[in-house]
Amino acid sequence: MQTTSSVGVTETPGDKDAGGPNHPVVGNTDLCAIASEASGRTISPSLYNIDLAPTKATGRKWTSYSIFTLWANDVHSLGNYAFAIGLFSLGLGGWQILVALGIGAILLFALLNFSGFMGEKTGVPFPVMSRISFGIRGAQIASLVRGAVAVAWFGIQTYLASVVLRVMLVAMAPGLKDLDSNSILGLSTLGWFSFVALWIVQLVIVSFGMEMIRKYEAFAGPIILVTMAAIAVWVFIEAGGAIQWSGIKGLEGTEMWLTIFAGGALWVSIYGTFVLNFCDFTRSSASKKSIVKGNFWGIPINMLLFGAIVVVMAGGQYKINGTVIESPSDIVESIPNTLLLVLACLALLILTIAVNLMANFVAPVYALTNLFPRHLNFRKAAWVSGTIGLVILPWNLYNNPIVIVYFLGGLGALLGPLFGVVMADYWLVRRGKVNVPELYTEDPKGAYFYKRGVNPKAIIAMLPAAGLAIAIAFIPGLAAAAPFAWFIGAGVAALTYFAVADKKQVHEDVSGEPIAVASTH
């Protein structure tokens, strides 16, 4: 493996002390010239910049705790609680919900480790990683699909967080309720204030780069775990120390187990976006061990805690009044003490921002940077992505089932096949061997140029699998298979790609250290 000296990137004075991203003093063209000299290849400005470049192996700051806090936030998102509580509505009891989540957790633990190892070894973000299998230009397909799904959900999640903020503000100042009754483009005056305020907060955090996101996740993780556990304890006490442990519909036998496995499969599908671009985070991981350790405590262990909280919340509230809540926010709204309600709302806001940053902001930022590397860096791409998330008026999207189901659902169905192609190519065909510098060259003889920058075999493998996944997701007659659409799409794409790939080709394993930059942006 090549181990020549890496690119010398000079830090802008003051950036390091300010805690912000480090930017090169030289322009992108000059940076590419330095990288070209260091690697002995012509590094293209249309494929390489300070944010797309590999990260140096030394100086990486994402520890096992950093990975753990990603999951401490994301697993406990309001959307995940709504999903898991939905399993209770479907008729699963306490132990059955825990089994369903456990099945999903084991599968996720394996998938995320495989995906994470790719980032730790190469040091590159997902748009660059997908160049390996799709080609230097074909990779735009993968990154833009992932980015489009994320930017829409960024806006939607920000809107959902703004609803919590509105509840908190009205609880603190009841007079503000008058500002929540009109409509401007589908949102009240108070709604606009709440949305824009949270929008700005998130953009400011992201403007300081991945390092600030890491710090925010580390700050938010413990707060969320304590808050959710406290809400569960409060419900348990209110229910007199008893919960509805058995299913409310009495599912048994085959029907019960099908529902359990469907729940586990859907739990993995929820993370279909994240398993795809997990390398955006692990490219800054200190070691493979830190990934495994962080994933272990953050996925199976943390998900068991999550499952226990769900069972207590849903089962306890059912014992109290015979109703099934939709999410923890329903419980928060019923807290009689204003101070406790405000504190709970603040915790939910911290949670939603943490989830949004990691799951719905990083992917479109890298996708845009990959699309316009000459003009956009991480900070500029963050503002462009955030602006798109605002101008699409996401509250109108959220209130339109057709958009959610068919547009976002259709794009989401493509993520399984994308994952299948990328993983089959990296692990089964190449056996983990990657020529990292050639991911940034437009040389027609380069390893990832394929045909005009696109790998036709990856497209051939992806398209039928994507068609099948979309059909399963939307055709009523295939509804029984719908929970397993992600797995079917990923599996068909992986098998097809492995069948058509040239398995006799010799693949080089060349380090990206010669063109790497410090892991501080």
C-alpha positions in Angstrom: 0.0 0.0 0.0 1.3 3.4 -0.9 2.4 5.5 2.1 4.0 8.6 0.6 3.7 12.0 2.2 0.2 13.6 2.1 -0.9 16.9 0.7 0.2 19.9 2.7 -2.9 22.0 3.4 -2.2 25.2 5.3 -4.9 26.2 7.8 -6.4 29.6 7.7 -5.3 31.5 10.9 -8.0 31.5 13.6 -10.0 28.7 12.2 -8.6 26.1 14.6 -9.1 28.3 17.7 -12.6 29.2 16.6 -13.6 25.6 16.5 -14.7 26.0 12.9 -13.7 24.1 9.7 -10.2 24.5 8.4 -10.0 25.8 4.9 -7.0 25.8 2.6 -5.2 29.1 1.9 -4.7 27.9 -1.7 -7.6 27.7 -4.2 -9.0 24.4 -5.4 -7.1 24.4 -8.6 -3.8 24.9 -6.8 -4.9 22.3 -4.2 -5.4 19.8 -7.1 -2.0 20.6 -8.5 -0.4 19.8 -5.1 -2.4 16.6 -4.9 -1.4 15.7 -8.5 2.3 16.1 -7.7 2.0 14.1 -4.5 0.1 11.2 -6.1 1.7 11.1 -9.5 -1.8 11.4 -11.1 -3.7 14.2 -12.6 -6.2 15.1 -9.9 -9.3 16.8 -11.4 -10.8 20.0 -9.8 -14.2 18.6 -10.9 -13.7 15.6 -8.6 -11.6 16.9 -5.7 -11.8 19.7 -3.1 -11.0 20.1 0.6 -14.3 18.3 1.6 -14.2 15.5 -0.9 -10.6 14.6 -0.3 -9.7 11.6 1.8 -9.0 12.3 5.5 -5.6 11.6 7.0 -5.4 8.4 9.0 -3.8 10.4 11.9 -5.7 13.0 13.8 -9.2 11.5 13.3 -11.5 12.4 16.2 -14.6 10.2 15.9 -14.2 7.8 18.8 -16.5 4.9 19.8 -18.3 7.5 22.0 -18.9 9.7 19.0 -20.4 6.8 17.1 -22.5 5.8 20.1 -23.9 9.3 20.5 -25.0 9.3 16.9 -27.3 6.4 17.7 -28.2 7.7 21.2 -29.8 10.6 19.3 -31.1 8.9 16.1 -32.6 5.8 17.6 -34.6 7.9 20.1 -36.0 10.2 17.4 -39.7 11.0 17.5 -40.2 9.2 14.2 -38.7 6.0 15.5 -40.9 6.2 18.6 -44.0 6.7 16.4 -42.9 3.6 14.4 -42.3 1.4 17.4 -45.5 2.5 19.1 -47.2 1.6 15.9 -46.2 -2.0 16.4 -48.2 -1.9 19.7 -51.2 -0.6 17.6 -50.7 -3.5 15.2 -51.2 -5.9 18.2 -47.7 -6.8 19.3 -47.1 -7.0 23.1 -44.1 -6.1 25.1 -41.8 -9.1 24.5 -42.9 -9.2 20.8 -41.9 -5.6 20.2 -38.5 -6.2 21.9 -38.0 -9.3 19.6 -38.9 -7.3 16.5 -36.5 -4.5 17.4 -33.9 -7.0 18.4 -34.0 -8.7 15.0 -33.6 -5.3 13.3 -30.8 -4.3 15.7 -28.7 -7.4 14.9 -29.1 -6.9 11.2 -28.3 -3.2 11.5 -25.2 -3.9 13.6 -23.8 -6.1 10.8 -24.7 -3.8 7.9 -23.5 -0.6 9.6 -20.1 -2.3 10.5 -19.6 -3.3 6.8 -20.6 0.2 5.6 -18.5 1.9 8.3 -15.4 0.0 7.6 -15.4 1.3 4.1 -15.2 4.9 5.3 -12.6 4.2 7.9 -10.3 2.6 5.4 -10.6 5.0 2.5 -11.4 8.2 4.4 -13.8 9.4 1.7 -17.5 10.5 1.9 -20.3 8.6 0.3 -20.4 10.5 -3.0 -16.8 9.6 -3.6 -17.2 6.1 -2.2 -20.0 5.4 -4.8 -17.5 6.3 -7.6 -15.9 2.9 -7.0 -19.0 1.0 -8.3 -20.9 3.6 -10.3 -17.9 5.5 -11.9 -16.7 9.0 -11.4 -19.7 10.5 -13.1 -22.3 7.7 -12.5 -21.8 8.3 -8.7 -23.9 11.5 -9.1 -26.9 9.2 -9.4 -26.3 7.6 -6.0 -25.4 10.7 -4.2 -28.3 12.8 -5.6 -30.9 10.2 -4.8 -29.6 10.0 -1.2 -29.4 13.8 -1.0 -32.9 14.4 -2.5 -34.5 12.1 0.1 -32.5 13.8 2.9 -33.1 17.4 2.0 -36.9 16.9 1.9 -36.8 15.2 5.3 -34.6 17.9 6.6 -37.4 20.4 5.9 -40.1 18.1 7.3 -38.2 17.3 10.5 -37.5 21.0 11.0 -41.2 21.6 10.6 -42.1 18.9 13.2 -39.6 20.4 15.6 -41.1 23.8 15.1 -44.5 22.4 16.2 -42.9 21.4 19.5 -41.4 24.8 19.8 -44.8 26.4 19.2 -46.2 24.3 22.0 -43.4 25.4 24.3 -43.8 29.1 23.5 -47.5 29.1 24.0 -47.1 27.3 27.3 -44.6 30.0 28.4 -46.6 32.9 27.0 -50.3 32.0 26.4 -50.8 35.4 24.6 -48.8 34.0 21.6 -51.7 31.7 20.8 -53.3 34.5 18.8 -50.3 34.4 16.4 -50.9 30.7 15.8 -54.3 31.0 14.1 -53.6 32.6 10.8 -52.1 31.1 7.6 -49.2 32.4 5.4 -48.4 29.9 2.7 -49.8 27.2 4.9 -48.1 28.2 8.2 -49.1 30.6 11.0 -47.0 33.6 12.0 -45.8 31.8 15.1 -45.2 28.7 12.9 -43.0 30.8 10.6 -41.1 32.3 13.5 -40.5 28.8 15.1 -39.5 27.2 11.8 -37.1 29.9 10.7 -35.5 30.1 14.2 -34.8 26.3 14.2 -33.7 26.5 10.5 -31.1 29.2 11.4 -29.8 27.3 14.5 -29.2 24.2 12.4 -27.5 26.1 9.6 -25.2 27.8 12.0 -24.1 24.5 13.6 -23.5 22.9 10.2 -21.6 25.9 9.0 -18.8 24.9 11.4 -18.4 21.5 9.7 -18.4 17.9 10.8 -16.4 18.6 13.9 -19.1 20.8 15.3 -21.7 18.2 14.4 -19.7 15.6 16.4 -19.6 17.9 19.4 -23.3 18.6 19.2 -24.2 14.9 19.0 -22.0 14.2 22.0 -23.8 17.0 23.9 -27.3 15.9 22.9 -26.9 12.1 23.4 -27.0 11.9 27.3 -29.7 14.6 27.5 -32.0 12.5 25.2 -31.4 9.2 27.0 -32.1 10.8 30.4 -35.2 12.6 29.2 -36.8 9.6 27.5 -36.1 7.4 30.5 -37.7 10.1 32.8 -40.8 10.3 30.6 -41.2 6.5 30.7 -40.8 6.5 34.5 -43.4 9.2 34.8 -45.9 7.2 32.7 -45.1 4.1 34.8 -45.9 5.9 38.0 -49.0 7.5 36.6 -50.2 4.0 35.5 -49.8 2.8 39.1 -46.8 0.6 38.3 -48.6 -1.5 35.7 -48.4 -1.7 31.9 -50.2 -3.4 29.1 -47.7 -6.2 28.5 -49.7 -8.4 26.2 -50.8 -7.4 22.7 -54.1 -5.5 22.4 -55.2 -7.7 19.5 -54.1 -11.0 20.7 -51.9 -12.0 17.7 -50.8 -15.6 17.8 -48.9 -18.2 15.7 -48.0 -17.4 12.1 -49.7 -14.0 12.1 -47.7 -12.9 15.2 -44.4 -14.0 13.8 -45.0 -12.5 10.4 -45.8 -9.2 12.2 -42.6 -9.5 14.3 -40.3 -10.2 11.3 -42.1 -7.4 9.3 -41.4 -5.0 12.2 -37.7 -6.0 12.3 -37.4 -5.6 8.5 -39.1 -2.2 8.5 -36.8 -1.1 11.4 -33.8 -1.8 9.1 -35.6 0.0 6.2 -35.9 3.1 8.3 -32.1 3.1 8.4 -31.7 2.4 4.7 -30.6 5.9 4.2 -28.0 5.8 7.0 -26.4 2.5 6.1 -25.8 3.9 2.7 -23.8 7.0 3.7 -22.5 5.9 7.1 -19.0 6.5 5.7 -19.6 10.2 5.8 -19.0 9.9 9.5 -16.7 6.9 9.8 -14.2 8.5 7.4 -13.1 10.4 10.5 -13.2 7.3 12.8 -10.0 6.5 14.8 -10.2 2.8 14.0 -12.4 -0.1 13.1 -12.5 -1.0 16.7 -14.1 2.3 17.5 -16.8 1.7 14.9 -17.6 -1.8 16.2 -17.7 -0.6 19.8 -19.7 2.5 19.1 -22.2 0.5 17.0 -22.5 -2.2 19.6 -23.5 0.1 22.4 -25.4 2.4 20.1 -27.4 -0.3 18.2 -28.2 -3.5 20.0 -27.8 -2.2 23.6 -29.3 1.2 23.0 -32.1 -0.3 21.0 -33.0 -2.6 23.8 -33.3 0.5 26.1 -35.3 2.2 23.4 -37.6 -0.9 23.2 -38.1 -0.9 26.9 -39.0 2.8 26.9 -41.5 2.2 24.1 -43.2 -0.7 25.9 -43.5 1.3 29.1 -44.8 4.4 27.3 -47.3 2.7 25.1 -48.3 0.0 27.6 -48.5 2.5 30.5 -50.5 5.1 28.7 -52.9 2.3 27.5 -53.4 1.3 31.2 -54.1 4.9 32.1 -56.8 5.7 29.6 -57.2 2.9 27.1 -55.7 4.9 24.2 -52.5 4.3 22.2 -50.3 7.3 21.9 -48.6 8.2 18.5 -45.3 9.6 19.9 -43.7 10.9 23.1 -44.8 14.4 22.2 -48.4 13.3 23.0 -47.2 12.6 26.6 -45.2 15.8 26.8 -48.3 17.9 25.8 -50.2 16.3 28.7 -47.7 17.2 31.4 -49.6 19.5 33.9 -46.5 21.3 35.2 -45.5 24.2 32.9 -41.8 24.1 33.9 -41.5 20.3 33.3 -43.4 20.7 30.0 -40.9 23.4 28.9 -37.9 21.3 29.9 -39.3 18.2 28.1 -40.0 20.3 24.9 -36.4 21.7 25.0 -35.1 18.1 25.2 -37.3 17.1 22.2 -36.0 20.1 20.3 -32.4 19.2 21.1 -33.2 15.6 19.9 -34.8 16.6 16.6 -32.0 19.0 15.7 -29.4 16.2 16.5 -31.3 13.7 14.3 -31.7 16.2 11.5 -28.0 17.1 11.4 -26.8 13.6 11.1 -29.5 11.9 9.1 -30.8 14.7 6.8 -28.2 17.4 6.5 -24.8 15.8 5.9 -25.9 13.7 2.9 -27.2 16.6 0.8 -24.3 18.8 1.7 -21.8 16.2 0.4 -24.0 15.5 -2.6 -24.0 19.2 -3.6 -20.3 19.5 -2.9 -19.7 16.5 -5.2 -21.9 18.1 -7.9 -20.1 21.4 -7.8 -16.7 20.9 -6.2 -15.2 23.9 -7.9 -17.7 26.3 -6.4 -19.1 24.7 -3.2 -17.4 23.7 0.0 -19.1 22.2 3.0 -20.3 25.5 4.4 -21.7 26.9 1.2 -23.3 23.6 0.3 -25.0 23.6 3.8 -26.6 26.9 3.1 -27.8 25.8 -0.4 -29.2 22.6 1.0 -30.9 24.4 3.9 -32.4 27.0 1.5 -33.9 24.2 -0.6 -35.3 22.7 2.5 -37.1 26.0 3.2 -38.3 27.0 -0.2 -40.1 23.6 -0.8 -42.4 24.6 2.1 -42.0 21.2 3.8 -45.1 21.5 5.9 -47.2 21.3 2.7 -45.3 18.2 1.7 -45.9 16.6 5.1 -49.6 17.3 4.9 -49.8 15.7 1.4 -49.8 11.9 1.6 -49.3 11.6 -2.1 -46.0 13.4 -1.9 -44.8 11.4 1.1 -45.9 8.0 -0.2 -45.1 8.2 -3.9 -42.3 10.8 -4.2 -40.3 10.2 -1.1 -41.4 6.6 -0.8 -40.3 6.0 -4.4 -36.9 7.6 -3.9 -36.5 5.6 -0.7 -37.2 2.4 -2.6 -34.1 3.1 -4.7 -31.8 3.1 -1.6 -31.8 -0.7 -1.2 -30.6 -1.4 -4.7 -28.0 1.3 -4.4 -26.7 -0.2 -1.2 -26.7 -3.7 -2.8 -24.6 -2.6 -5.7 -22.1 -0.6 -3.6 -21.6 -3.4 -1.0 -21.4 -6.2 -3.6 -18.8 -4.3 -5.6 -16.7 -3.4 -2.6 -16.8 -6.6 -0.5 -17.5 -9.4 -3.0 -15.9 -8.3 -6.2 -13.0 -6.1 -5.1 -12.5 -7.7 -1.6 -12.0 -4.2 -0.1 -9.2 -3.2 -2.5 -9.5 0.4 -3.7 -7.2 2.7 -5.6 -8.2 5.9 -3.7 -6.2 8.5 -5.8 -7.9 7.3 -9.0 -11.3 8.2 -7.6 -10.3 11.8 -8.3 -8.9 11.5 -11.9 -10.6 11.9 -15.2 -8.0 9.8 -17.0 -10.0 7.5 -19.4 -7.5 4.7 -18.3 -8.4 5.3 -14.7 -9.8 2.4 -12.7 -13.2 4.1 -12.2 -13.7 5.9 -15.5 -15.5 2.8 -17.0 -17.4 4.1 -20.0 -17.5 8.0 -20.1 -17.4 8.0 -16.3 -20.3 5.6 -15.8 -20.2 1.9 -15.0 -23.0 0.3 -17.1 -22.9 -2.9 -15.1 -23.9 -1.0 -12.0 -26.8 0.6 -13.8 -27.8 -2.8 -15.3 -27.9 -4.3 -11.7 -29.6 -1.4 -10.1 -32.5 -0.7 -12.5 -34.4 -4.0 -12.4 -33.9 -4.2 -8.6 -35.2 -0.7 -8.2 -38.2 -1.5 -10.4 -39.0 -4.6 -8.3 -38.6 -2.7 -5.0 -40.9 0.1 -6.2 -43.5 -2.4 -7.4 -43.4 -4.2 -4.1 -43.8 -1.0 -2.2 -46.7 0.4 -4.2 -48.7 -2.5 -5.8 -51.6 -3.5 -3.4 -51.4 -7.2 -4.4 -47.8 -7.3 -3.2 -48.6 -5.7 0.2 -47.5 -8.8 2.1 -43.9 -8.3 0.8 -43.8 -4.5 1.3 -42.1 -4.6 4.7 -39.2 -6.5 3.0 -38.9 -4.3 -0.1 -35.5 -2.8 1.1 -34.0 -6.3 1.6 -35.4 -7.6 -1.7 -34.1 -4.6 -3.7 -30.7 -4.7 -2.0 -30.4 -8.5 -2.5 -31.5 -8.6 -6.1 -29.1 -5.7 -7.0 -26.2 -7.3 -5.2 -26.7 -10.8 -6.8 -27.2 -9.2 -10.2 -24.1 -7.1 -9.9 -22.0 -10.0 -8.7 -23.2 -12.1 -11.7 -22.4 -9.5 -14.3 -19.1 -8.1 -12.8 -15.7 -9.0 -14.1 -14.4 -11.1 -11.3 -11.1 -11.9 -13.0 -10.0 -8.3 -13.0 -7.1 -7.5 -10.8 -7.8 -4.6 -8.4 -5.1 -2.5 -6.8 -5.2 -1.4 -3.2 -3.6 2.1 -3.1 -3.8 4.4 -0.1 -5.3 7.9 -0.3 -2.7 9.3 2.1 -0.8 11.1 -0.6 -3.8 13.3 -1.4 -5.4 13.3 2.1 -6.2 16.4 4.2 -6.5 16.8 7.9 -9.7 15.4 9.5 -10.8 18.8 10.9 -13.3 20.2 8.4 
